[in-house]
Amino acid sequence: MCFTPTAILPSRFNIQVFPSQDPLDRADFNAVEYINTLFPTEQSLANIDDVVNKIRLKIRCLDDNIRTVVRGQTNVGQDGRQALEEAQVAIGQLFGKIKDIKDKAEKSEQMVKEITRDIKQLDHAKRHLTTSITTLNHLHMLAGGVDSLEAMTRKRQYGEVANLLQGVVNVLEHFHKYMGIPQIRQLSERVKVAQSELGTQILADFEEAFPAQGSKRAGGPSNVLRDACLVANVLDPRIKQEIIKKFIRQHLSEYMVLFQENQDVAWLDKIDRRYAWIKRQLVDYEEKYGRMFPEEWCMTERIAVEFCHITRTELAKVMRTRAKEIEVKLLLFAIQRTTNFEGLLAKRFSGCTLTDRPGVKKPETPLESTNPFLEDEIGEDGSEMEEDLDRPKKHKAPDNPFHGIISKCFESHLYVYIESQDKNLGEMIDRFVSDFRAQGPPKAGTEDGGAVLPSCADLFVYYKKCMVQCSQLSTGEPMIAFTTIFQKYLREYAWKILSGNLPKTSSNSGGLTIKSLLQEKEGSEAAKFTVEELCLICSILSTAEYCLATTQQLEEKLKEKVDKNLVERINLTGEMDTFSNVISNSIQLLVQDLDAACDPALTAMSKMPWQSVEHVGDQSPYVTSVIMHIKQNVPIIRDNLASTRKYFTQFCIKFTNSFIPKFINHLFRCKTISMVGAEQLLLDTHSLKTVLLDLPSIGSQVVRKAPASYTKIVVKGMTRAEMILKVVMAPHEPSVVFVDNYIKLLADGNPETFQKTLDMKGLKRSEQSSMLELFRQRLPTPPSGTDGGPSLSFSTPTPEQENSRIRKLEKLIKKRL
C-alpha cells in the first residue's frame, strides 16, 4: 500500500506544512502541460498503457488512505468527552490538596508568632538597657568633666583643659535630646559658663603678657599661653580672632610710630626701610614666639599680611598729602621695591590667610590664561617686537596671591607715569622725523631699500616695554589711559613719518601731468619718481603693513590683559584703518607714477596719422615707450615689495585697471583710421596685451604664473580693445551687417561708444545718423524685470568668418612672436 502524509492533506496544506514536489499537488496544476510532460514526443505514446496503469494504482492508494482516515475519525467525539471528565475530576482533587496546605501554613505562622513574641520582648529590653547604661556613663563623664573643667580653669591648667574641654563638648552633644531634663540643662549651662570664663581668662592672660601700651615682655608665661592657644581652638572662634588681632596690633605698634605720616622715613624714597623693618620683625617673631602659637594659625603670614594692609593705607595717605612731590623715577622706584617685596612674600607664604578677612571673597581657581605678557620680560638690550608677538599664546595663571596687596595704592598716581610716557613718545616721534630728514630716503640697491623703517620697530619695542610696566601695576583704567596715549602716537607716526614722507605727485605740484599731455615733441617725458623715491614709497608701504599687523596683534593682547569689564574699550580699529590708508595711498602713488609715464606715449598714439599708414610693420614707437617705462618701474617695485607679495599684486591689478580704460579712450581719439592703420593698431594692442600678461614677472629671472584674477582683468580689457579695432576694420556696408557685427563683438548698447567707433572709421555725420538709428533698432530687447540701460550683458562671440587681411595679420603676429 502506497501511503504518504502528503496524500491525505489538501494541496494548500501540502505546500505550507509538508512541501511536495509532485506536480499533481501544485495550486496551478495544468492537465495539458502534465500530459505533455509525460508524453513529450510521439514515440513516447508507445508507453501509454504503462502510464495509465501507474495512475490507476495511485488512485487506488489514495482511496485506501482516505477510507482509513475517515474510519479513524468515528471514535474521536467519544474519546474527547471521556478525557474531559477525567480532567475535571483531577482538578477537583488538586483544589482540595491546595486548601489543606493553606490551612497548615496558617497554623504554622500562628505557632511561630507565639514562639518569637517573648524573644522580641527580650531584644527590646536589652537595647533599652544598653542605651540606659551608655547614657548613665556619659552623664557620669559629663558631671565629672564639668567639675574637673571648673577646677582646672581656676588653676589655669590649660594643657589639661584643652583635651578635657573637647571631650566634654563631644559628650554634651549626646544629650541634646535630653535638654528638657533640669539636671542635664544645668550641666549644659555650667559648660557654657566655663567656656565663657576660659575665654575671658585667656584674653586677660594675653593682655597681661602683651600689654597694649609699653614694650613686649619676653618673660611672659609662654608655656601657659601656648596651652591657652590650644584651648582657644576649642572655644568660640571669636576668642581666637581676638587673640590674633591683639597680638598683631601690639606687634606692629612700633611700626605705626616709626613710620608716621609726618616722619621723614615715611616718604617713597625710603620705602626700603619699611620692608627691612618687617623682615627683622618676622625673624624676631620666629625666634621668640614661633612655638607659642599653633602652626595652623599661620601667625607669621598674618603679621606680614596686616603689615601690608597698614602699609598700603599709610602710603596712600602720604602720597595724597604730598602728591606734587611725586616724580616718575621716584614712583617707579617705589613700585619696583614694592613688587619685589610682594614677590618675596609669595615665595615665603602660601596666602591662605588672605581670605580670612571679612568682606574678602575667596578667589576662584583661574582658568588657563592666554595672556602672553605674564611671562614676557624685556631685557635691557631690548628685543625685536615681532619675535615676542609671534610667540604662541600661553596663559600663565598668576602664582602670586600677594600681587597688588600694597602696590594697589600706586594705581591712583599712575597718571604721573602716563604723562611722562606721553612726553617721551612725543619726543620719540619728533626724533624719528628729524632723523628721517637727516638721513634721507633709503638708497636704491641697498638692503634698506623697500625694508621696514627702523623707527617702526623702535616704537613698538618701546611701547612693549612701557606696556609690561603698566600691566604690572594695573590692569584697569591706567591701562586704558596708556592705550589711548599710544593710539595717539600711532596716528602721529602714520601721519608724520609715513604719509608725511610720501613723495608728491606731479598733479599735486602744479599740473605737470596736463603739461606733459600737451607736449608733442618726440622724446618728451612726464615728470617721474626717481628710483630712490620709488624705494621710499615701497619702504613706507612695507612699514605700514608691519604696523598694521603688529597693531592688530597688540589689540588682541591688550584685550587679554585688561579687566574683563574694560575689554570693550580696547579698540585700535581707527589706527589700523590709518595704516591701511597709507598702504592704499602708497600703491596709488606707484600706479599714478607709472600711469603718468605712459601718458605721453598714449597721447602720441592718438595724434598719429593712422589714415596714411601704408603697411603693417613692427610695433609702434609709443608701444616701445610704454614697455620701456614698465620695464623700468615694475622690477624695482617688485624687488622692494618682495616681503609683501600681496601688495605687489594689488599694484599690478590697479595699474591694469587704470591703464586699459585709458588706452581704450585714446583709441577712440584716433580719427579716420584706415584698414592698414587698424591692423597696425591691432598689432600694437596685442603687443601691449602680451606685456601686461607678463607684468608681474617682467624683468625677473624667476618666472611666476600671474594670479588668475589679474589675468582675467587683462584678457577682458584688452580683448575689448581688439574687438573695437576689428569693428573698425570691418566694412560699414551693408549697414545692417556692420551694426549686427558691432553688437556681437562689443556687446555694448551705448550709442556714444558706437558713435566713437564711427568717428574712428571717418564716416560723415549724415551716414552716422542713419547708422545710429539703425543701431537703436537692432539692439536686442532687454529681458523683463531688468533695467533698460544702454549696456548689454551677453558673451562676446568670435566672428563667424575672418577676411584675408585679418588672417594675414595673425600670421604676421605669430611670425613676430
KAHU-V185776 format. One record per pair of residues at least 4 apart in sequence whose C-alpha atoms are under 7 Angstrom apart, sorted by the first residue. I is the first residue (numbers start at 1). GAP is how many residues later the second one is. Records with the same first field share a line. If there is no record, write none. Layout:
I = GAP  GAP
//
This chain:
1 = 60
2 = 59
3 = 4  58  62
6 = 8  12
7 = 55
8 = 57  58
9 = 4  5
10 = 4
11 = 4  14  15  16
12 = 4
13 = 4  5
14 = 4  5  6
15 = 4  5
20 = 5
23 = 6
24 = 5
30 = 4
31 = 4
32 = 4
33 = 4
34 = 4
35 = 4
36 = 4
39 = 5  6
40 = 4
47 = 4
48 = 4
49 = 4
50 = 4
51 = 4
52 = 4
53 = 4
54 = 4
55 = 4
56 = 4
57 = 4
58 = 4
59 = 4
60 = 4
61 = 4
62 = 4
63 = 4
64 = 4
65 = 4
66 = 4
67 = 4
68 = 4
69 = 4
75 = 4
76 = 4
77 = 4
78 = 4
79 = 4
80 = 4
81 = 4
82 = 4
83 = 4
84 = 4
85 = 4
86 = 4
87 = 4
88 = 4
89 = 4
90 = 4
91 = 4
92 = 4
93 = 4
94 = 4
95 = 4
96 = 4
97 = 4
98 = 4
99 = 4
100 = 4
101 = 4
102 = 4
103 = 4
104 = 4
105 = 4
106 = 4
107 = 4
108 = 4
109 = 4
110 = 4
111 = 4
112 = 4
113 = 4
116 = 4
117 = 4
118 = 4
119 = 4
120 = 4
121 = 4
122 = 4
123 = 4
124 = 4
125 = 4
126 = 4
127 = 4
128 = 4
129 = 4
130 = 4
131 = 4
132 = 4
133 = 4
134 = 4
135 = 4
136 = 4
137 = 4
138 = 4  33
139 = 4
140 = 4
141 = 4
142 = 4  26  29  30
143 = 4
144 = 4
145 = 4  19  23
146 = 4  45
147 = 4
148 = 4
149 = 4  12  15  16
150 = 4  44
151 = 4
152 = 4  5  9
153 = 4  45
157 = 4
158 = 4  66  69  70  73
159 = 68
160 = 4
161 = 4  70
162 = 4  68  69
163 = 4
164 = 4
165 = 4
166 = 4  68
167 = 4
168 = 4
169 = 4
175 = 4
178 = 6
179 = 5  6
180 = 5
181 = 4
182 = 4
183 = 4
184 = 4
185 = 4
186 = 4
187 = 4
188 = 4
189 = 4
190 = 4
191 = 4
192 = 4
193 = 4
194 = 4
195 = 4  40
196 = 4
197 = 4
198 = 4
199 = 4  40
200 = 4
201 = 4
202 = 4  26
203 = 4  40
204 = 4
205 = 4
206 = 4
207 = 4
209 = 8  11
210 = 6  7
212 = 38
221 = 4
222 = 4  70
223 = 4
224 = 4
225 = 4  67
226 = 4  66  67
227 = 4
228 = 4
229 = 4  64
231 = 4
232 = 7  8
233 = 7
235 = 4
237 = 4
238 = 4
239 = 4
240 = 4
241 = 4
242 = 4
243 = 4
244 = 4
245 = 4
246 = 4
247 = 4
248 = 4  55
249 = 4
252 = 4
253 = 4
254 = 4
255 = 4
256 = 4
259 = 4  6  7
260 = 6
261 = 5  57
265 = 5
266 = 4
267 = 4
268 = 62  66
269 = 61
271 = 63
272 = 4  65
273 = 4
274 = 4
275 = 4
276 = 4
277 = 4
278 = 4
279 = 4
280 = 4
281 = 4
282 = 4  18
283 = 4
284 = 4
285 = 4  5
286 = 4
293 = 4
298 = 4
299 = 4
300 = 4
301 = 4  48
302 = 4  51
303 = 4
304 = 4
305 = 4
306 = 4
307 = 4
308 = 4  97  98
309 = 4  96  97
310 = 4
311 = 4  95
312 = 4  94  97
313 = 4
314 = 4
315 = 4
316 = 4  93
317 = 4
318 = 4
319 = 4
326 = 4  5
327 = 4
328 = 4  88  89  92
329 = 4
330 = 4
331 = 4
332 = 4
333 = 4
334 = 4
335 = 4  72
336 = 4
337 = 4
338 = 4  68  69
339 = 4  68
340 = 4
341 = 4
342 = 4  60  61
343 = 4  57
344 = 4
345 = 4  57
346 = 4  54  55  56
351 = 50
355 = 5  6  7
366 = 31
368 = 27  28  29
369 = 25  26  27  28
370 = 23  24  25  190
371 = 22  23  24  186  189  190
372 = 4  21  22  23
373 = 95
374 = 22
378 = 4  5  87
384 = 4  77
385 = 4  72  75  76
386 = 4
387 = 4
389 = 164
404 = 4
410 = 4
411 = 62  63
414 = 4  64
415 = 4
416 = 4
417 = 4
418 = 4  64
419 = 4
420 = 4
421 = 4
422 = 4  63
423 = 4
424 = 4
425 = 4  64
426 = 4
427 = 4
428 = 4
429 = 4  64
430 = 4
431 = 4
432 = 4  23
433 = 4  64
434 = 4
435 = 4
436 = 4
441 = 91  95
442 = 6  7  90  93  94
443 = 5  6  89
444 = 5  87  88  91
445 = 4
449 = 86  87  90  191
450 = 85  86  88  89  92  190  191
451 = 88  91
452 = 87  90  91
453 = 86  90
454 = 4
455 = 4
456 = 4  87
457 = 4
458 = 4
459 = 4
460 = 4
461 = 4
462 = 4
463 = 4
464 = 4
465 = 4
466 = 4
467 = 4
468 = 4
469 = 4
470 = 4  9
471 = 4  8
474 = 4  5
475 = 4  86  87  88
476 = 4  86  87
477 = 4
478 = 4
479 = 4  83
480 = 4
481 = 4
482 = 4
483 = 4
484 = 4
485 = 4
486 = 4
487 = 4  88
488 = 4
489 = 4
490 = 4  85
491 = 4  84  87
492 = 4
493 = 4  5
494 = 4  5  84  85
495 = 4  5
496 = 4
497 = 4
498 = 4  42
499 = 83
502 = 35
503 = 30
504 = 4
505 = 4
506 = 4  5  6  7  21
507 = 4  5  6
511 = 4
512 = 4
513 = 4  13  83
514 = 4
515 = 4
516 = 9  10  84
517 = 82  83  86
519 = 5
525 = 72  75
526 = 70  71
528 = 65  69
529 = 4  5  64
530 = 4
531 = 4
532 = 4
533 = 4
534 = 4
535 = 4  105
536 = 4
537 = 4  49
538 = 4  99  102  103
539 = 4
540 = 4
541 = 4  41  42  45
542 = 4  102
543 = 4
544 = 4  35  38  39
545 = 4  38
546 = 4
547 = 4  32
548 = 4  28  31
549 = 4
550 = 4
551 = 4  25
552 = 4
553 = 4
554 = 4
555 = 4  15  16  17
556 = 4
557 = 4
558 = 4
559 = 8  11
562 = 4  5
563 = 4
572 = 4
573 = 4
574 = 4
575 = 4
576 = 4
577 = 4
578 = 4
579 = 4
580 = 4
581 = 4
582 = 4
583 = 4
584 = 4
585 = 4
586 = 4
587 = 4  64
588 = 4
589 = 4
590 = 4
591 = 4  60  63  64
592 = 4
593 = 4
594 = 4  35  39
595 = 4  64
597 = 32
598 = 4  28  31
599 = 4
600 = 4
601 = 4  21  24  25
602 = 4  20  61  64
603 = 4
604 = 4  18
605 = 17
606 = 60  61  63  64
607 = 63
610 = 62  63  64  67
611 = 61  62  63  66
613 = 63  64
614 = 62
615 = 61
616 = 60  63  64
619 = 4  64  65
620 = 4  64
621 = 4
622 = 4
623 = 4  61  65
624 = 4
625 = 4
626 = 4
627 = 4
628 = 4
629 = 4
630 = 4
631 = 4  67  68
633 = 4
634 = 4
635 = 4  63  64
636 = 4
637 = 4
638 = 4  10
641 = 4  7
644 = 4
645 = 4
646 = 4
647 = 4
648 = 4
649 = 4
650 = 4
651 = 4
652 = 4  44
653 = 4  57
654 = 4
655 = 4
656 = 4  58
657 = 4
658 = 4
659 = 4
660 = 4  57  58
661 = 4
662 = 4
663 = 4
664 = 4  57
665 = 4
666 = 4
668 = 88  89  92
670 = 90
671 = 88  89  91
672 = 87  88  89  90
673 = 4  5  87  88
674 = 4
675 = 4  54
676 = 4
677 = 4
678 = 4  47  50  51
679 = 4  130
680 = 4
681 = 4
682 = 4  40  43
683 = 4  130
684 = 4
685 = 4  37
686 = 4
687 = 4
688 = 4
689 = 4  29
690 = 4
691 = 4
692 = 22
693 = 18  21
694 = 4
696 = 10
697 = 6  7
706 = 4  5
707 = 4
708 = 4
709 = 4
710 = 4
711 = 4
712 = 4
713 = 4
714 = 4
715 = 4
716 = 4
717 = 4
718 = 4
719 = 4
720 = 4  26
721 = 4
722 = 4
723 = 4  22  23
724 = 4  22
725 = 4
726 = 4
727 = 15
728 = 29  32  33
731 = 7
732 = 6
733 = 5
734 = 4
735 = 4  36
736 = 4
737 = 4
738 = 4
739 = 4  36
740 = 4
741 = 4
742 = 4
743 = 4  5
744 = 52  53
745 = 51  52
746 = 50
747 = 45  46  47  49
748 = 43  44
749 = 30  41  42  43
750 = 4  40  41
751 = 4  21
752 = 4
753 = 4
754 = 4
755 = 4
756 = 4
757 = 4
758 = 4  5  10
759 = 4
763 = 4  5
764 = 4
765 = 4
766 = 4
767 = 4
768 = 4
769 = 4
770 = 4
771 = 4
772 = 4
773 = 4
774 = 4
775 = 4
782 = 4  6
802 = 4  5
803 = 4
804 = 4
805 = 4
806 = 4
807 = 4
808 = 4
809 = 4
810 = 4
811 = 4
812 = 4
813 = 4
//
